[in-house]
């Protein structure tokens, strides 16, 4: 008989005790992990809420600023109109100012609604060239601007909301026309086959020969309320970017001061699948 070996260590009672202890430790560890995960979730939620509140506060300040300016102008105009010595000529000018600022506020409200509301798409297979031709046809006539449309090869259709696609195109065409000003220039639209991450796409390029943008302006061009025009709301391109992203597309601006601007809207091609 081996008197040096401790047989009690291998007894069933000790084994069960060790197993029970291990189970308790596992339960305690799981509880600690669950508590840690819950704390992490609360921390992330709090951080997210803080970021959202900061974004809302920043947006509210921008909106207040944009609304305050025309309201101040309207208030000053009304105060002057109330003065009995205001001439008929001055009254006519002031009424014109009231109309202009009222239209500006209405345009701002419409743009805010377009930017803030969720994008709801009515999707169908859309011919890009047809939508672009309609958008070009409604541009205000400009004697000094030459319009060109190129589609080197048929690009097929895109799966899109035709109404929103037309709004995208009309906004970009209007921006390009305004960028060239009274001097005019060449407005060129190219509809090209492209590829993104191995998938077929359509690249719609709107080019102008206007003043262009330097790097600082180009980097901020898609930010809400950023504009270089005194009568702009600064929401046009931000709205366009939202609409493009809702279609699973991308928007890219290429520009340099004095060299014009080209805006690329890349959209996935609509592919029909055979049944079965």
Secondary structure, 3 states (H helix, E strand, C coil): CCCCCCHHHHCHHHHHHHHHHHHHHHHHHHHHHHHHHHHHHHHHHHHHHHHHHHHHHHHHHHHHHHHHHHHHHHHHHHHHHCCCCCCHHHHHHHHHHHHHHHHHHHHHHHHHHHHHCCCCCCCEEEEHHHHHHHHHHCCCCCCCEEEEEECCCCCCEEEECHHHHHHHHHHHHHHHHHHHCCCCEEEEEEEEEEEECCEEEEEEEEEECCCCCCHHHHHHCCCCCCCCCCCCCCCHHHHHHHHHHHCCCEEEEEECCCCCEEEEEEEEECCCCCCC
